[in-house]
Amino acid sequence: MSDHVVLSLTGVVKTFPGVRALDGVELEVRAGEVHCLLGQNGAGKSTLIKVLSGVHRPDAGEIVWRGEPVSFANPQAAMKAGIATIYQELDLVDELSVAENIFIGQEPRRGWFVNRAAMRRGARTVLARLGHPEIPVTAEVGELPAAAKQIVSMGRALSREAGLMIMDEPSAVLAQDEVHNLFRVIRDLSSQGIAVIYISHRLEEIREIGDRVTVLKDGRTSAVGLDAKSTPTRDLVRRMTGRTIEYVFPPRPARDHTEPLLTVEGLSRGGEFTDVSFTVHKGEIVGIAGLVGSGRTEVLETVYGARPADAGRVLVNGRPVTGVGSAVRRGLGMAPEERKRQALLLGEPIYRNITLATFRRYAKAGFTRAGAEQEAATGIADQLDLRPRDVRRPVRTLSGGNQQKVVVGRWLLGDTRLLLLDEPTRGVDVGARAELYQMIRRLADDGVGVLLVSSEVPEVLGLADRVLVMREGRLIHQAPAADLDEHRVLDLVMAGSLLEGSPA
């Protein structure tokens, strides 16, 4: 990292109707550095990215890029100037090849025709520069795994000679080994003088890959250019949320859970998991820990009836669950891992997403009663402290944490007895996580059973009453959360050793 500043923002303001999304933001990025951007959902990170990438034009303030004041009219202008943005939801065309995606919009030509041989050669050169010559340039992008797609998106940026890459939650869909490989690529880019703005909610990633950190809070800059490795976590959390880290997890009540709600007996599904048995009691939070591919999500979806089991059974209050319909009738609700793709109607208003599971209540003689829907949804929005409160807004305009509240709130309108949560805080900042944790704990205190899957061991240990550990499709250990620590759980999920007396 050099001392040469390639990007600086001074007093940048962006206002939307009723919302001041950016309120005088300051930022300074140097050549060859990895500059991390932190902030709660709703702090202004997404708006700032869109201002830098030409999606939005600022209302006030100054952006200086490579020594010249700029105001990009559109994303193409930003890209042409050397600023590339790689969004969490990659803007690749699945039906096109790797080479076509890398050079889309700037295809090498021979006369009137695209020079496909030159395009493939150029793509191989770019992928080799990124350390991934093994990615086939003729393969359709839709056939590639998530990590390879991300490399292709970075390759597109390199093909345009980008001097700054903005990466929005790049590790959200990657396994741990893929994250390490991503960091290697980022370090290689930095060594070539390319600056990177790295956005993540995972503080441990920022420690590993970041050079400096800027923190946003409520559309303002609460800290500029902190050292990523030496700034205490407590200080980062305080600057993001105004609260100290001790208050992230709600206190775990000391109570015995004796009333069985969910009983899973000998559940198996070929190639995914085998002979899984456990119980969730009324008012109990049970967490499932395990690596990606351990079978944890598949178990959750099979309990919900979304995947048919090959053997075993699922009982709720002694009554069998045989499919999604019977699961909902028995009082099960589920918030899946991919909330945008699997749980939300992004173009619909908030209230319609909240009432989705209880829609029949608001229909009469073939017509919907939108007023009744909005009234019911507003009650849920108040209960969950949804921000903003206007339930008529499209749900896609909400931050990740508030979208997750909508998914959970949907089930609060029904007679939900058991809530299944798959990665409930993925893509959610520290402050919104704390609110979600409080909400989940309140549900349990009201007698709702909760079964959750999380990749983050501290989250499972901090929130759950009891922990199930899975490895390679088997449940290898279960114990009260208070009897485990992070190192022990990681030993189990990595090595798979079975504790004495633990049910298999």
C-alpha positions, 0 to 999 in steps of 0.5 A, a space after each residue: 500500500 502506498 501513500 498515494 490517494 486515488 479516491 477521496 470523498 468530502 461531504 458527500 450527501 444523497 437524499 431520497 424522498 423522506 430519507 437522507 441516506 448520506 449526510 456528509 460522508 468522508 472517505 479516502 482510499 490509497 493505491 494498492 490498499 484494501 480499504 474496508 467499509 463497515 456499518 449497520 444495514 441502513 448506515 448508507 453503505 449501499 447508497 455510497 457504493 451506488 454513488 461511486 459506481 454511477 448509479 446515483 449522483 450525489 446532491 452535494 459534496 465532492 468526489 475526487 478520482 485520480 486527482 480530478 473531481 468527478 460525477 459519473 452519469 452512469 455505471 458505464 462512465 464509472 467503469 470507463 474511468 476505472 472504477 468497477 463494482 462487484 455486487 453481492 448478487 453478481 451481474 453475470 449472464 448465465 447463458 453466456 460463456 466465461 469469455 463473453 461475460 468478461 468482455 461483454 460490451 467491449 468484444 474484440 472485433 475483426 471488421 463487423 464480426 466478434 473475434 472470438 479467438 482473440 476474446 478467448 485468448 484475452 479471457 485466459 490472460 485475465 484469468 491467469 492474472 487472477 491466478 485461475 487459469 483452470 476456469 474454462 473460458 468456453 464454459 457457460 457461466 451458469 454452470 460454474 460454482 459461486 467462487 468461479 463466478 466471482 473470479 469471472 466478475 473480477 476478470 471483467 473488471 480487470 479487462 477494463 483496466 480498473 484501478 479500484 474494485 468495490 467488492 460488496 460482501 464477496 464472501 457471503 456465498 463462499 466456503 472457507 477454503 474459497 474465502 482464503 483463495 479470494 483473499 489471495 487474489 485480492 492480495 495479488 491485485 493490491 500488489 499490482 497497485 489496484 485499490 480495493 474497497 471491501 465491504 463485509 459484516 465479518 470482522 474477522 475477515 476485515 482483520 485478515 484482509 484489510 489495511 484500513 477501515 472507515 465506519 458509517 453510522 446513520 449516513 455519516 462517517 463515524 471513523 475514517 482510516 482506522 487500522 484494520 488489524 490493531 483497532 479493538 473489536 469493541 471500538 469498531 462495534 461501538 462506532 457502528 452501533 453505539 453499543 458494546 459487544 457484550 450486549 450483542 447476545 441476549 441473556 440465556 434464561 435458566 429454565 428446564 425445557 421439558 415439553 417436547 414440541 418437535 421430534 425427529 426420529 431416524 431421519 435419512 435422505 440419500 447422499 445428504 444425511 443419515 439417521 438424524 434424531 433430536 428433539 426441540 422443546 417448547 420455548 427452546 432454541 436449538 442450534 445446528 453447527 456444521 460446515 457447508 455440506 454437512 447436511 445441516 440445511 438439508 435436515 432443516 428443509 426435510 423437517 419442513 417437508 420441502 425435501 422428502 425423507 427416505 427414512 424416519 419421521 418428523 412429529 410436531 406435538 406427536 402428529 406427523 409432518 408429511 410435506 410443506 402443507 402439513 408443516 404449516 398446518 402443524 405450526 411450522 414456519 421457515 426463513 430460508 438461507 436465500 431470503 431474496 430468492 426463496 422467501 421474498 417477492 421483491 417487487 411487492 410491498 412489505 405488507 404483501 410479503 408479511 401476509 403471504 402465509 396468511 393471505 386467505 384471511 384478507 380475501 373475501 369473495 375473490 377480492 383482497 382487502 388491502 387495508 386489512 393486510 396493511 393494518 395487520 402488517 403494520 402491527 408486525 412492523 411495530 412489534 419488530 421495529 421494522 425500519 422504515 415503518 411504511 409497509 407500502 414500500 417495495 420490500 426490495 428497498 429494505 436493508 438485509 436485516 429488515 428484510 429478514 424481519 419481514 420473513 420472520 414477521 410473516 410467521 408471527 401472523 400465523 399460529 407458529 409453534 416452531 420457527 426454522 431459521 437457516 443462516 438468519 443473520 447472513 448479510 446482516 450487520 452487527 446492530 441488526 443482528 443484535 435486534 434479530 437475536 433479541 427477537 428470536 429470544 422473545 419468541 422463545 420466551 413466548 413458548 415458540 420453539 426455534 431450530 436454527 442453522 448458522 455457519 458462525 459458531 459464536 452465533 450458535 453458542 451465544 443464542 442457542 440453549 442446546 447445540 447439535 453438531 453435524 459432520 458429513 451427514 451425521 449428527 455426531 454430538 449434542 449438548 447444552 450450549 453452556 457446556 461447549 466453547 468455540 474451539 470444541 465445536 470447531 474440533 468436532 466439525 473439522 475432525 468429527 470426533 464423537 464425544 463419549 455418551 453423545 448420541 450419534 
